């Protein structure tokens, strides 16, 4: 919690507030942020080796802004803070300031690893997928037209390949790469599968304790599977209907599946965190697929309501020949937790809110989102609270909790200033003022700001 200094504040209030030209104070757009929420303030020392002291102040503000602000652009975050300076300082921190993204990622990975070890959450799943950060600006580096399966058409924006960790109740992002098409990337071009490979190796290099990699059909290829198996990890994926089953007479899997007997299918019920469930009829077989060195386990699955007519089959594949059908499908079903992260990050953490032209700034903004999500997941509750099932809160709920703290700090400041100023509008405008506006008052502005900050 912030420690307020009423005596210092009163000194400034007595000498300055009555002389302030209130007409020059801009109207506010949201409740001013007086102090950082505890989820940020208490965990900032973790990153002390990454940032200098001035950079750390910007880091704390940016994380807080991502969690609690309505407008999560650089301008919006900057202007939400009491006694803020010009937005160019925060923009410089994000785009040009000499701090290392790699060091920030390394520190965050270390924090995640320690959190997993403390909670006994090893042996989880590493999920690989991609998403699109939608934008309309044509002058942002790295943007392009990418096909969006959810919309069924190409959309403009940045395409991100990401990694995600899931184990029991926990679900959190690990890393990302910004995919830029060949014509734009030039000699630095890498495919999405190459980025997926980097993310798996990155997780291993940072000691993330996963045992299985889950990915969709786009990443299902010989090279990626060989890498995963070479690292001693299992894998589960969905496969396309045109995969050739060698042990089935060299036919596409969609044709091969038609020979399966109905009596060999079993009922599989997939239960989700929100209490909903899906029911499938599924059958598994060990086969050889064209291009793959080893045998794999293939699952043919139909939604229960479409099983009678054998419509809309789904095909899954894994290297675990000993796993039951139910386990394989339950494992793959957790892939959709990464979609929940995409939704959370876009709605609650500003994944698509940036207005940055430089790709470096975009990448750093995304690093901040991963840091914010990690702190909200691991840094906002203690072990006792976890045992009380607080960890089941959504990221949106945790952001609202952080905002509640910010609101509490604001109310305390209002109560203190209200001893001298009785006009609520004036108090509100004061607390949303920039540092430049506050300097117009007489008295020690340093004392006022020091009395209100963390």
N, C-alpha and C positions, 0 to 999 in steps of 0.2 A: 504494500500500500504506500501511497505517497505521503510524505511528512510535510504538512503545511506549516508556515511560519506567520501566524496572524500579525504579530507585531511589525514585521517587515512590510507586510501587505498594507497595514493600516497607515504606516508612514507615507507610503506612496499615495494611497487613497486621499489622505488629508491634503496633500500638497498638489496632487495632480488631477484627480478626476473632475474637480469643479472647474478646472481651466481647459478641459478637453473640448474641442469643437466636435460635437457628436454628429454633425451633418457630414463630416468627412469620413466617418466610419461606414464601411460597406455593409449591406445586409448579409446575414449568414445563410448558408445552404444546409448546414447540419449542425448538430450539437458539437461545439468545439472540443477538441481533445486536449485536456489539461495535463494528463499523465498517462504513461504507458500501462496497459493492463498487465497483470502479474505474469500471464503466460509468456509475455515478451520480456518484461523487465527482469524477472528472476532467471531467465534462461540465456540472456545475452552474454554473460561471461563465457559460455561455451564457445563463442565465436571470437573471443578476444585476440586470438592469434591470427585471425583473418583480416581484421580491420584496425585502422588507427582509431584514436579516440574520436576525432570528428566524424570519421566514416561510420563508427559504431552508432553515433547519434542518428545519422541518416538511416542506417540499417534498422534500428528500432522503430523509427517513425514509419518507414516503408512497410515493415511487417504489420505494424498496428493498423496502418491505412488499409492494407489488403484485407484485414480481418473485419474492420468495423465501419469503413467509409462506404457511402453510397456511390460516390464517384471515385473509381480506383485508378484514374489516370494520375500522372505525376502532378499535374496542376491541382487536381481534386484532392489528392492526399496531402500535398503541401499546405493548401489553404485551409485544411480542416484543423490544423494545430494552432493552439494559442501562441502568440508571439512568433509567428512563422516569418521566415525570410523569403526572398524571392525564389520562385520555383526553379530557377536556373541552377541553384546549388544542388537540389535534389536530383535534377535531371543530369547534372555533371556526375554525381555519384553513380548514377545508373549506367551512364554511357561512356564516360571518359576517365573516371577516377581509377588510379592504379591499385586495384585490389584483384585478387586472383579468384576466378570462378572455380578453378580446379581445387584450390584450397578450401573454398566454401563447401564444395561438394564432398571433399574428403572429410571435413569436420562433421558435416551432416550425416554422412554414412557412418562415421564413428559413433555418433550419438544414437543412431538407429541400432547399430550392432549392440551397443551397451544396453539399450532399452530392451532389445529382444532377449539378451542373456539374463537380465534381471528378472524378466517375467517368464522365463522358460518357454519362449515362443520360437524355438528353432525348428528345423525340418519343415518349413513352410513351402509355399508355391511362389515361383517367380513367373509373373505374367507379362507377356510381351504383346503390345498392340499399338495402334496408331490412331490419331485423331486430327481434326482440323480446327485451328483457331481462326474463326471467320473474321474477315475484315473487308472494308470497301476501298481503303486507300491503295492507290496503284503505285505509290512511290516508296513503299516500305521494302527494304532489302529482303530478298528471299521469299516474297509472296508469289503466288501463282495459282493457276486453276488446278484443283484436285477433286477427284470424284468423291462425293460424300454419299455413302451407302444409305444413310438414314434419310437423306432427301432425294436420293435417286437421280442426282444430277451433279455436274461439276460446280464447285463453289470457289470463291476467291479467298485466299488466306495463307497461313503457314501450316504446313503439315508436320506433325510431331510424332516421332516414334518413341515410345515410353516403356519403362519397366516398372513393375509394381510387385509388392510383397503382400501375401495373404496367409494368415494362420489363425485359426480359431476366430475370435472376435475382431482381430486386428486386420486392417487393410490400409496400406499407405504407399505413396509413390516413392520410387527410388531414383530413377534417372531419366534423361530424355536426350534426343538428338533432333535438330531441325533439318528435315529433309528438303533439299533444294534440287529441282530438276536439272538434268544434265546440261541443258542449254544455258542455264544461269550459273551453275556451280563451276563449270569449266573443269580444270584439272583436279579440283578438289571434290569432284562428284563422288558420292557413295550411294549405293542402293539402300533401300529400306532393310533388306536382309543383312547387309553389311553393318548397318547401324544396330540391328537386333543382336548380331554377334558381339559387337562392342559392348552393348548393355549387359549381356550375360557375363562376359569376361570381366566387366567392371564390378558387377555384384560379387563375383567370386573373389576378385582382387581385394575388395573391401571386407571380405569375411562375412557376407550376409549368408546365414545358415539355411539355404533352401535346398530341397532334395529333388524337386520336380519343376520343369518348365512347361507352362501352358501357353499355347499360342493358336491363332486361327489359321485357316488354310493358306493365306497369303505367304506365310513364313515356312510352310511345310515343303522343304526341299532337302536333298541329300546332304549338301554342305552344312546346313544349319543343324540337322539331326546328328550328323557326325561330330560336330563341335560339342553339342550338348552331351552326347554319350561319352565323348573323350574326356569331359570334365567329371565323369562319374555321376551324372544326373539323369533322372528319368524324364520322360516327356509325354504329353497328351495334347492332341490337336484335333481339329476338325479337318476333314479332307474333302476335296472336290469329287464330284460324281464321275469324272472322267479318268480317275486314277486306274491304272491297269493292274488287275489281279492276275499275276502269272500263274499261280496255283489254281486259278479258276478258268484255265483255257485261254489266258491272254485277253480277257474281256474287261471292259470298263466296270468299275465297281457297281454302278447302277444296274447293269445287266446281270452281273454275277449275283447280286442280292436277290434277284427274282426267283432264283432256284432254292432259296432257303425255305424250309418248311415252317408253316405257321405255328406248329406245336413247339418249335424250338425257341419261340419268342417268350420273354418274361416281362412282367410288369415292373417298371422302374418309376419310383416316386421321388421327385426332386423338391425338397423343401427349401424355401428361401428365408432370409433374415426378416423380411417384412411379414412373415406368416403365410404368404401365398405358396402354392405348390403347383407343379406340373407333372403330368402322368404320361409316360411313354411305354410303348411296347418295343423291346429291344432284343437283339440277338448278336452274339459275338463269335468270331472265328479267328483262328491263327492262320495267317496267309503270308505269301510273298508278294510284295508290290514291285512293279517294274522300277529299276534304278536303285533299289535299296538292298544292301548287302545281307541284312538279317531279317528274320521273320518278324512280323508285327501282329498285333492284335487289332482286328477291325470290328467295329460295332455298327450295326445297321439299326436305326431307330426311327419309329413313327410316332407322332402324337397319337394318344389313345383314340381320339375321335376320328382319326384318319386311317387307323390300322385295318379296318374292315376292307377298305378299297385300296389299301397299300399306296396311299397318296402322301406326297411331301416327305420323302425319306431324308434323314440326316445321317451322315457318315462320320465316324470318329476313329482315331487311330492312336495307339500307344505302343511303346517298346516293352511295357510290362505285360508279358504273356500270362502271368499268374494272377493278375487282378480280376476281380469279379466285374461284371458289366456295370453293376450299380456303382461301384467305387470309381470306375473310369469316368462315368457320366457325371457323378458328383464332383469329381476333380475338375473336369472341364467346365462345369457350370460356374465355378468360382471365377472363371475368366471375366464374367460380366461385372465383377466388382471393380474392374478398372474403368468400365463405363460409368459406374457410379461416381468414381473419382473425377472423371472428365466433367460430369454434370455439376458436381460440387465445386470444382475449381472454376468453372465458368460462371456459375451463379453466385457463389459466396466468396471467391478469392480473386476474382478479376483476371482470369486467364485470357479473356478476349478484350480486356479493357484498355490495354496499352495503346498509345499513339506515338510509337517510337519508330523512326525511320531506319536507324542503324540496326543491323542484325545483332551486334554485340549488346545493345540495350535490350532487345527482345529476349535474348538468351539470359541476360541477367535478371530480367523481370520474371522469367520462368523459374530461375533458380530461387528467387525470393518466394515464389508460390510454393515450391517444394519445401522450403525452410518453414514457411508459415504452417503448412499442413502437418509437417513433422512435429512442430511444437504443440499444435493443437491436439495431435494424437497422443503424444508422449509426455508433453510438458505441462499439461493443464490440470492433471489430477494426480493425487498420490496413490500409493498402494491400497490404503484403506478405502479411498473412494472407488478404486477399481473393483474391490471386493463387493462394493455396494451396487455394482453394475452401472456406474456412471460412464464407463467406457462405451456403453452402447449408444451414447449420444451421437447424433450425426455431426458432420463438420459445420453445417448450418447452425445447429444448436450451440456448438462450442464457440462459434463466432458471436452468437447472440449473448453468450455468457461474457465474452470479452467486452462486448459493447456495454453490457450492464455495469461492468467495472468502470468503464470510461464515463458512463452516465453518473455513477456514484461520485467520481472525482469532480465532475462538473457541478453536481448539486452542492458538494461541500464548498467549492469555490464561490458559488452563488450565495450561499449562506454567510460566508465570511465577508464578501464584498457588500452584501445586503445590509450589513451593520452601518455602512456609510452612505450607500446609494439606494434609494427606495424605488427607483424607476426600473422595472424588470427589463424593458427594452434596452435601456442603456447598459445594464449589466451584461446582457446577452451580446450586444455589439462589442463591448469591451473585450470579452473573453474570446471573441472571434477575430480580434484585431491582429494585424501584422506587427512585427517588431518596429518597423518604420513608423507606423501609426502611433504606437505606444511611446515612442521617443518624443513625441510632441508634448507629452506631459512633463511637468517638473517633478523633481524627486529622483530617487534611485530606481531606475527601471530594472537594474540588475537585481536589486533586492526583491522587487515584485516578481520577476520571472523566477528567481531562485526560490521564492516562497511557494510557487505554484507547481514547479516541475518535480520530477521524481527525485 
